[in-house]
């Protein structure tokens, strides 16, 4: 099988590309330059460039002859921009999926995987929180999934992977955890963190889920992806170990206190004239709960296997700490 990818040199895309190639499949990807330090996946065909600026005919020329398509691009909730920020999420998360799936169908591709967010899953199972109505980022992921699944038919199969916290490293690329590590390091005597917990997976497990969705999935479906469910205290114990401060006290903040802190962060954004993907005050109603997902809902169906989540967290935290002291790592890019 030949796989076409958008974002095949990123943290998740490269892990998936390696998995496909190891299983004797071909992979071609369009990716934004520059590549991470010492990036090397033997057999991966890379076209450096911005797919958003390519014509339909150019994209079709890369898609023809492929049976599978993986969209491992887009932007996440860390982005801040002038309001309305939803326009930015629409530009990078929604419109490209609609365009690319139309082209993929024209090119004869039959299997599609879109990397989404587990916030869309919680929007379905916790309707009282009104997540997609309150948070621009979550709204964009829900709409992205809706658009993607609308293209499916008997010969065009679409799977949306609703991904949670992910741990793993790619040399030369700044981990998403750098911001969290910076905050924890600045709290010298004790670490303050909201109550709650989350499901999490490793990059290897995401690659397995992508591979499973391409090779097993039929129809149109969203797969909530989770494997290890850790409370925030359990997570922070590992973080402190990675940072060399295993005895540092952990203070879990109740929702009401967390909301106050987020109120002041929201005021900072307003003064700066920017908007975030999440309404931070209202997000506390989800953030301070256990955002757990049973593996049977998605991961097991796609062939995800156990992995060393503790080591993946340690590796991610150590690279994040390193990123605080160097400027030569690639950060998240849009264009």
C-alpha positions as CSV (number, residue, x, y, z in Angstrom):
1,X,0.0,0.0,0.0
2,X,1.1,3.6,-0.7
3,X,0.3,6.2,1.9
4,X,0.1,10.0,1.3
5,X,0.6,12.2,4.4
6,X,0.4,15.8,5.3
7,X,2.8,16.4,8.2
8,X,4.9,13.2,7.9
9,X,8.0,14.8,9.4
10,X,6.3,16.0,12.6
11,X,6.3,14.1,15.9
12,X,3.3,12.0,15.2
13,X,3.5,11.9,11.4
14,X,7.1,10.6,11.5
15,X,6.3,7.9,14.0
16,X,3.4,6.8,11.7
17,X,5.6,7.0,8.6
18,X,8.2,4.8,10.3
19,X,5.5,2.3,11.2
20,X,4.1,2.0,7.7
21,X,7.6,1.7,6.2
22,X,8.5,-1.0,8.7
23,X,5.4,-2.9,7.6
24,X,6.6,-2.7,4.0
25,X,4.3,0.1,2.8
26,X,5.4,3.2,0.8
27,X,5.0,6.7,2.3
28,X,5.1,10.1,0.6
29,X,4.6,13.3,2.6
30,X,4.4,17.0,2.2
31,X,6.0,18.8,5.1
32,X,7.0,22.3,6.1
33,X,10.8,23.0,6.3
34,X,13.1,22.9,8.1
35,X,13.4,19.2,9.1
36,X,14.5,18.4,12.7
37,X,18.1,17.8,13.4
38,X,19.5,14.5,11.9
39,X,16.0,13.6,10.6
40,X,16.3,10.4,8.7
41,X,13.6,7.8,7.9
42,X,14.9,5.6,5.1
43,X,12.3,5.1,2.4
44,X,10.2,8.2,3.3
45,X,9.7,10.4,0.2
46,X,9.5,14.0,1.4
47,X,8.2,17.0,-0.5
48,X,9.2,20.2,1.4
49,X,6.6,23.0,1.0
50,X,3.3,24.4,2.2
51,X,0.5,22.3,0.9
52,X,-1.9,25.2,1.5
53,X,-0.2,27.1,-1.2
54,X,-0.2,24.2,-3.7
55,X,-2.7,23.9,-6.5
56,X,-5.3,21.1,-6.6
57,X,-3.5,19.6,-9.6
58,X,-0.2,19.6,-7.8
59,X,-1.7,17.8,-4.8
60,X,-3.5,15.3,-7.0
61,X,-0.2,14.5,-8.7
62,X,1.2,13.4,-5.3
63,X,-2.0,11.6,-4.3
64,X,-2.5,9.5,-7.4
65,X,-1.4,5.9,-7.0
66,X,-1.9,6.1,-3.2
67,X,-4.5,4.0,-1.3
68,X,-4.2,5.7,2.1
69,X,-4.2,9.3,3.3
70,X,-3.2,10.6,6.8
71,X,-3.7,14.2,7.8
72,X,-1.2,14.9,10.7
73,X,-1.2,18.6,10.5
74,X,-3.2,21.5,11.8
75,X,-2.9,23.6,15.0
76,X,-3.8,23.0,18.6
77,X,-5.1,25.0,21.5
78,X,-1.7,26.6,22.4
79,X,-2.1,29.1,19.6
80,X,-3.0,32.7,20.5
81,X,-4.2,35.1,17.9
82,X,-6.3,38.3,17.3
83,X,-10.0,37.5,17.7
84,X,-11.9,35.8,16.4
85,X,-9.4,32.9,16.7
86,X,-11.9,30.4,15.3
87,X,-11.1,31.8,11.9
88,X,-7.5,30.5,12.3
89,X,-8.7,27.1,13.4
90,X,-11.0,27.0,10.5
91,X,-8.1,27.9,8.1
92,X,-5.8,25.2,9.4
93,X,-8.0,22.4,10.9
94,X,-11.3,22.4,9.0
95,X,-11.0,23.9,5.4
96,X,-7.9,21.8,4.5
97,X,-9.6,18.6,5.5
98,X,-12.6,19.3,3.4
99,X,-10.4,20.2,0.4
100,X,-8.0,17.3,0.8
101,X,-10.7,14.7,1.2
102,X,-12.4,15.8,-2.0
103,X,-9.0,15.5,-3.8
104,X,-8.2,12.2,-2.2
105,X,-11.5,10.8,-3.5
106,X,-10.7,12.0,-6.9
107,X,-7.3,10.4,-6.7
108,X,-8.7,7.0,-5.9
109,X,-7.6,6.9,-2.2
110,X,-9.9,4.6,-0.2
111,X,-8.6,4.9,3.4
112,X,-8.3,8.2,5.3
113,X,-7.2,9.0,8.9
114,X,-7.6,12.4,10.4
115,X,-5.8,13.3,13.7
116,X,-8.2,15.1,16.0
117,X,-8.6,15.8,19.7
118,X,-10.1,13.9,22.6
119,X,-11.8,17.1,23.6
120,X,-14.3,16.3,20.8
121,X,-15.0,13.0,22.6
122,X,-15.7,14.8,25.8
123,X,-18.0,17.2,24.0
124,X,-20.1,14.2,23.1
125,X,-20.1,12.3,26.4
126,X,-20.4,15.4,28.7
127,X,-22.9,17.6,26.9
128,X,-23.7,19.6,30.0
129,X,-20.3,21.3,29.7
130,X,-21.2,22.7,26.2
131,X,-17.5,22.4,25.2
132,X,-17.9,23.0,21.5
133,X,-20.1,26.1,22.2
134,X,-17.7,27.6,24.7
135,X,-14.2,26.9,23.3
136,X,-13.2,27.8,19.7
137,X,-10.6,25.1,19.5
138,X,-12.9,22.3,20.6
139,X,-15.6,23.7,18.2
140,X,-13.0,23.4,15.4
141,X,-12.2,19.8,16.2
142,X,-15.9,18.8,16.4
143,X,-16.5,20.5,13.0
144,X,-13.3,19.0,11.5
145,X,-14.6,15.5,12.4
146,X,-18.1,16.3,11.1
147,X,-16.7,17.5,7.7
148,X,-14.3,14.5,7.5
149,X,-16.9,11.9,8.2
150,X,-19.4,13.5,5.7
151,X,-17.1,12.4,2.9
152,X,-17.2,8.7,3.7
153,X,-19.0,6.2,1.6
154,X,-18.9,2.5,0.8
155,X,-15.6,2.9,-1.0
156,X,-14.1,5.8,0.9
157,X,-13.4,5.0,4.6
158,X,-12.7,7.8,7.1
159,X,-11.5,7.5,10.6
160,X,-10.9,10.4,13.0
161,X,-8.5,9.6,15.9
162,X,-9.4,11.7,19.0
163,X,-6.0,12.0,20.5
164,X,-5.2,12.8,24.2
165,X,-2.0,13.8,25.9
166,X,0.9,12.3,24.0
167,X,4.4,11.6,25.2
168,X,7.5,10.9,23.2
169,X,10.3,12.9,21.7
170,X,11.8,13.8,18.3
171,X,15.3,15.1,18.4
172,X,15.5,18.8,17.3
173,X,11.7,19.4,17.9
174,X,10.5,21.3,20.9
175,X,8.0,19.2,22.9
176,X,4.6,20.7,23.6
177,X,5.3,20.1,27.3
178,X,8.0,22.9,27.4
179,X,5.5,25.5,28.6
180,X,4.3,23.2,31.5
181,X,7.9,22.4,32.4
182,X,8.8,26.1,32.5
183,X,6.0,26.8,34.9
184,X,6.9,23.9,37.1
185,X,10.5,24.9,37.3
186,X,9.6,28.5,38.2
187,X,7.7,27.1,41.2
188,X,10.7,26.6,43.4
189,X,9.4,25.2,46.6
190,X,6.3,23.3,45.6
191,X,4.3,22.6,42.4
192,X,0.7,23.9,42.2
193,X,-1.5,22.1,39.6
194,X,-5.2,21.6,39.1
195,X,-7.0,18.6,40.4
196,X,-8.0,15.9,38.0
197,X,-6.3,13.6,35.6
198,X,-6.1,12.5,32.0
199,X,-5.7,9.6,29.6
200,X,-2.4,9.5,27.7
201,X,-0.5,7.6,25.1
202,X,3.0,7.4,23.7
203,X,4.0,8.4,20.2
204,X,4.5,4.8,19.4
205,X,0.9,4.0,20.3
206,X,-0.4,6.9,18.2
207,X,1.6,5.4,15.2
208,X,0.0,2.0,15.9
209,X,-3.5,3.6,16.0
210,X,-2.9,5.4,12.7
211,X,-1.6,2.2,11.1
212,X,-4.6,0.2,12.5
213,X,-7.1,2.8,11.2
214,X,-5.6,2.6,7.7
215,X,-5.5,-1.2,7.6
216,X,-8.6,-2.2,9.6
217,X,-11.2,0.6,9.6
218,X,-14.3,0.6,7.4
219,X,-17.0,3.2,7.2
220,X,-17.1,6.5,9.1
221,X,-16.1,6.6,12.8
222,X,-14.4,8.7,15.5
223,X,-12.1,6.6,17.7
224,X,-11.4,8.0,21.2
225,X,-7.8,7.1,21.8
226,X,-6.6,6.5,25.4
227,X,-4.5,3.9,27.1
228,X,-3.0,5.0,30.4
229,X,-5.2,6.9,32.8
230,X,-3.2,8.9,35.3
231,X,-4.3,11.4,37.9
232,X,-2.4,14.7,37.9
233,X,-0.6,13.7,41.1
234,X,0.6,10.5,39.5
235,X,1.7,12.4,36.5
236,X,3.6,15.1,38.5
237,X,5.4,12.5,40.5
238,X,7.0,11.3,37.2
239,X,7.6,14.9,36.1
240,X,9.4,15.7,39.3
241,X,11.5,12.6,39.0
242,X,12.5,13.6,35.5
243,X,13.5,17.1,36.7
244,X,15.6,15.7,39.5
245,X,13.2,17.0,42.3
246,X,11.5,13.8,43.5
247,X,10.7,15.2,46.9
248,X,9.1,18.5,45.8
249,X,5.6,18.8,47.3
250,X,2.6,18.8,45.0
251,X,-0.4,21.0,45.9
252,X,-3.5,20.1,43.9
253,X,-5.7,23.2,43.3
254,X,-9.5,22.9,43.5
255,X,-11.6,24.1,40.6
256,X,-12.7,27.4,42.2
257,X,-9.1,28.5,42.8
258,X,-8.0,27.4,39.4
259,X,-10.8,29.5,37.9
260,X,-9.5,32.5,39.7
261,X,-6.0,32.0,38.3
262,X,-7.5,31.5,34.8
263,X,-9.5,34.7,35.2
264,X,-6.3,36.7,35.5
265,X,-4.7,34.9,32.6
266,X,-7.8,35.8,30.5
267,X,-7.4,39.4,31.4
268,X,-3.8,39.3,30.3
269,X,-4.8,38.0,26.9
270,X,-7.4,40.7,26.6
271,X,-4.9,43.4,27.4
272,X,-2.6,41.9,24.8
273,X,-5.4,41.9,22.2
274,X,-5.3,38.1,21.7
275,X,-7.7,35.2,22.1
276,X,-6.9,31.6,22.9
277,X,-8.5,28.4,21.7
278,X,-10.0,27.7,25.1
279,X,-12.1,29.8,27.4
280,X,-9.8,29.3,30.3
281,X,-12.3,30.0,33.1
282,X,-14.9,27.7,31.8
283,X,-12.4,25.1,30.8
284,X,-11.7,24.5,34.5
285,X,-14.9,22.5,34.6
286,X,-13.2,19.9,32.4
287,X,-9.6,20.4,33.4
288,X,-10.2,19.7,37.0
289,X,-11.9,16.3,36.3
290,X,-10.5,12.9,35.3
291,X,-10.5,13.0,31.5
292,X,-10.1,9.2,31.3
293,X,-10.8,7.0,28.3
294,X,-11.0,3.2,28.3
295,X,-8.7,1.6,25.7
296,X,-11.6,-0.6,24.6
297,X,-13.3,2.4,23.0
298,X,-10.7,2.9,20.4
299,X,-7.1,1.9,21.1
300,X,-7.8,-1.9,21.4
301,X,-9.9,-1.8,18.2
302,X,-7.0,-0.5,16.2
303,X,-4.3,-2.8,17.6
304,X,-2.6,-0.4,20.0
305,X,-0.2,-2.3,22.3
306,X,1.2,-1.5,25.8
307,X,4.2,0.8,26.0
308,X,6.4,2.4,28.6
309,X,4.4,5.5,29.4
310,X,6.6,6.5,32.4
311,X,9.8,6.5,30.2
312,X,8.0,8.4,27.5
313,X,7.0,11.1,30.0
314,X,10.5,11.2,31.4
315,X,12.0,11.6,27.9
316,X,9.5,14.3,27.1
317,X,10.1,16.3,30.2
318,X,13.9,16.1,29.9
319,X,13.8,17.3,26.3
320,X,11.4,20.1,27.4
321,X,13.8,21.2,30.1
322,X,16.6,21.2,27.5
323,X,14.5,23.3,25.2
324,X,14.3,26.0,27.8
325,X,18.0,26.4,27.5
326,X,18.5,26.3,23.7
327,X,17.0,28.1,20.7
328,X,17.8,25.6,18.0
329,X,14.7,23.4,18.3
330,X,11.8,23.6,15.9
331,X,8.5,24.8,17.4
332,X,5.0,24.4,16.1
333,X,4.6,25.9,12.7
334,X,1.6,27.1,10.7
335,X,3.1,28.3,7.4
